[in-house]
Amino acid sequence: MIELRRLTVGDWPLWRELRLAALAEAPYAFSSRLADWQGEGDTEQRWRARLEIPGAVNFVAVLDGRQAGMASGVPAGDRSAELISMWVSPAARGRGVGDQLVAAVEQWARQVGASVLRLAVAPGNQNAAALYLRNGFRYTGERGDLMPDGVRAEHVMAKRLAATAG
């Protein structure tokens, strides 16, 4: 059974644990580097600030009682929102966790009145791209942030949304 938990700023240790695990396990998938979040970059203030982005939402997925993944939604201006920090642990992949995290962020985006939900996927991350395509996202042709190698850039994907009340 998959449960989704919406985090508060007080949940920063849990967010920290999952984010560091994600950056260690799948460095190819993120424009952030593990080293940037360790050492001097590993402070309670920084983790709390990440969970305090104005208007944002942060989810953790729990599968069979174990932390299985995470995703965030952030307002992006101009009636759009962005899905960021998406990760599913290797043991939970292929079990619907990613679909539920995407759906939760999409539902949040609709509730805040976004007409478009955007995301960026690393080049070569075919499993993530397949998840997003399956959930109705399409490539926009735009380039996202530069990857840590300084050469490759993320691919931007988007999905049009119909806003819901409340």
N, C-alpha and C positions, 0 to 999 in steps of 0.2 A: 504494500500500500504506500502511495506517495502522498506526503503531506507537505504543504507549502507554509512557510512561516515568514511573516512580514517583520523585518528587523526594525529595531529602534536604535538610537545612538548608544544605549547601554549594552547593546549586543556586539559592540566593536571587537571583543576578543574572538567571538565566533566568526565574524566577517574576516578578521585578520587571519585566522587559521585556514579558512577556505581559500582566501585570495592567495596566500603564500603557497598553499598546496597547488592551486591552479597554475601559478607562474612557474613553479618547479616542475610540474608534470607536463605542461604543454607550453613551453616557452615560444614555440613557433606560432601560437595562436593569438598572441597579445602584442600590442605596440609598447606596453610597459615591460620592464625587465625585473626579474626577481631581485637583482642587486639594488635596484632603485628603491625597493621597499624593505630592505634589510639594513643592518648597521644603523647609521645616523638617520636613515629614512623610516626606521621602524619605531615610531613613537605613538603613544596613546593619542596625543593631540591630532596627529595626522590621520589615524584610523577613524577617530570620532568625526573629524572634518569630512572625511569621505562619506560617512553615513548622514551627514547634515547638509548635503547639497540641497539648496532650497527647492521644494516641490518634487524631489526625487522619491523613488520607492526602491527598496532593496529586499529581495526574497532569498531564502535558503530552502532547498528541497531536502526532505528527509524520506528515505526509502527504507522500509523495514527497520525503522529505529536508528538508522545511520545517516549522517550528513552525506548528501549525494550530489549537491550542486548549488549553484547560485546564479542570480541575474539581477540586474538593476535597470530601472527606467529613469531617465532624466529629461526634463523639459528642454527643448532645443530651440524654442522661439518660433515665431511665424506659424503657430498652430501645428507644430510638429514635436515629436518626442523621439528619444533615441534609446535603444536597447544596448546596454553596455555590460561589461564584466561577466559575460555568460560563460559558464563552465559546468560540465557534468563530470563527476569522477569516473575513472575507467570502469570500476565495478558496476556502475549504474547505467552505463551507456547501453542504448538499445532497449531500454525498459520504460520509455515514455517520460522520463524525467525532463529531458530537454523540451519536449512538446508542452509539458505543463508549465514550465518556467516561461517559455515564450508566450503562452496563452495568458498567464498572469500579468506579465508586463503589457501585453496588448490590451487586456481588460482595463488596467490602470490608465493607459494612454487614452482609451476611449472615454473613460470617466472624467479625465481632465480636459477633454475637448480637443484632443489632437486629431487632425485629419490625416496625418501620415506618421507612421512609425518607421524609423530608419535604424540601420545598424551598419557596422563595418566588419568584414570577415577577412582574415589573413589569406593572402594568395597561397594556394595549395592545401588549404584546410577544407578538403572535400566533404568530410563528415558534417562539419558545421554548415557548410553551404547547402548540403542536401536537407538538413533539418530546416533551414530557413526557407528554402524553395518549397518544401512540403507544407510549410505553414503560410504560404501565400506571398512571400517576399520575392522581389525580382531585382536583378542587377540594374543599377541606374546608369552605369558607364562612368560614374564619378570615381575619382581616386580619393581614398581616405588618408589617414595619417601614415607617415613613413614608418616602416618597421625598424626595429633596432639595428638591423644590418645596414641601414642608411641607403639601401638600394630599392627594395621592394616597398610598395604601398598597399594599404588595405583596399579592398573593393567595397564600395557602398551598395547596400541593398535597401529597398523600401517597400512598404505595404500601405496602400490607401485604407483608411479606416472610416467607418460611419460612427460619429459621436453618439454616445448614449447619455441619457440624463443621470445625474447624481453620481 
